Each structure stands twice: as C-alpha cells, then as structure tokens.
C-alpha cells in the first residue's frame, strides 16, 4: 500500500509535497515548590512519533493523533518539531522512521501500524461483510 498517497487523500494534501516525518515533542516537567507554586525541574521529556512532513509549512500531520499540529517553541513549556524522515523496513515485520538530520532520533513500529490506526476511519466495502465492534 502507498501510505503517503493514502494519507495525503485523508488530509487533503493533494498538490502538496509530502514525505515521512518524525515528530519530536519536548515537554518540561514542573514540580510544586514549598509555597505550592509550580516551577520547572530543569528536565526534559522527549517523545518521538510518526508524522507527515509538509514542505514549506509549519504544519504537520501527527499520524497517531490523526490530526494536524503546528511546530512551536514555548520556553520551558513545550517544543514541537517535525524532522524530514526516512521509512525503512526491518526484519520481523517492523519499520523504523528516522530523522534524516539525526538518525539517533527514530521510532520503531509494526509495519502495518497505519492500517491499524486508519482502517476503520475510512469506509470500505469489507466493512459490510465484517462485524465492527
């Protein structure tokens, strides 16, 4: 299946240059101080997710969330970036999505994760013959 073509149709991205993306979300945990106010801990939590990179845009598609977000950098609160990425098949039915600019930033997923997420969100004839719970 051509996942890029499939996802472009869902998100109305025809005519746009789209490629795989790796979303990097950085959050900054806070803790309560002795007065009960929250203060930054100085730590960062980093999460990587698969996405679609849209050329010349600050908007990207978060494949897991099934929606579009924009890149943002809010000091000591939230940073969201989208990296252009490669999709590589791995043995055992897995794929790796890795940032082109820094392969140490990556995520490993089951090869059919997109079908698992979107299979029941777009009507198809097979639904008439199967029980959907």
N, C-alpha and C positions, 0 to 999 in steps of 0.2 A: 504494500500500500504506500502511496506517496503521501506521507503525513503532512508535509509542508503544504501541498496543494489542498488537502482536506481541511487543514486548519485555516488557511487563507480564505476558503469559502465560508467557514463558520464565522470568522471575524471580519468579513467584508474587506479583505485586504487585496483583492484583485487589483492589478496595476501597481502595487507596491513591491519594492524589493525587500524580500523577507528571507531570513535564514535562521538557523538554530541560534538560540541564545542561552546563556547561563545567568540566571538571576542571582545576585549577591545581595542579601539583606543583612544589614548590621543593626542590631539593637544594643542599647546601652542600659543595662540593668541599674535600677536605683534601689536604695535602701533607706529606711527611716532612721533619722538621727535621734538623739536623746530628746529633742523637742517635738518629735512626731512629724517633722518635715522630711520630704524625700530628697536625697542627694545622690548624685552619680557615684557609682562604685569605682569608676575608672576602668571597668572591664568592658569587654565587647562580646556579644553573642553573634556568631556568623552562621547563616543558613544559606545553602545553595538549592536552587530549584530550576527545573527546565522551563524555558520560555522561548518566545519568538522575538528575534531582534528585527526591528523595522528600520531600514536605512533612512537616515536624515530625520529621525524622530526621537523625541524624549519619552515617547510612549512605547510600551512593550506589552506582550501578552504573557501572563502567568498561566501556564498550562494547567497546573494543579488547581488554582483558584477559579479557572475558567472565566477570567476577566482581564481587562486592561488596567495597567497602572502606569504612572509616570516615574521617571527617575527623580530622586530627591536626595538632598543632603541637609538634614536638620541637626545642627551641632548638639552632641550629647543626647540625641533622641533616636533618630532613625536615618539610615542611609540605605538607599536602594539604587543599585546599578544593574545594567544589563551588559553582559560581555558577548561579543560575537563568539560563536562556539562551533565545535565540530561534533558530529554524531558518529561514533564508531561502534561497530558490532563487536561483542565479546563472545567467547565461548560460553556455552551453558544457557543461552537464551537471554543474555543481558546486553545492555548498551551503556556506553559511557558518553556523557556530554561534558566536554571540557572546554574551558575558555581558551580561545586562540592566543590571547596575550599572556596567559599564565596557566599552563596545563596543570599546575598544582591545585587550581580551582576546578573542581569537577564533581559530578554526581553519577552514581551507577544505579541503573534502574532495569527492571524487567523489560524486555524488548517490546512487549505489547502494552505498555502502560498507557499509551494514548487511547487505544481501543477500550481498555478498562475504564477510563475516565469518561470518554465521549460516546461510547457505543449506544447508550440508552438516551442520549440527549438529542439525537438526530433521527427522525423517523426513517425506518426502512421496512421493507416487506417481511423480513424474517420475524419482525415483532408480532405479526398476525398469527404466526404459527407456533409461537413460544409463549409460555407463561412468564410475565414480568412481575416480579414482586416489588 
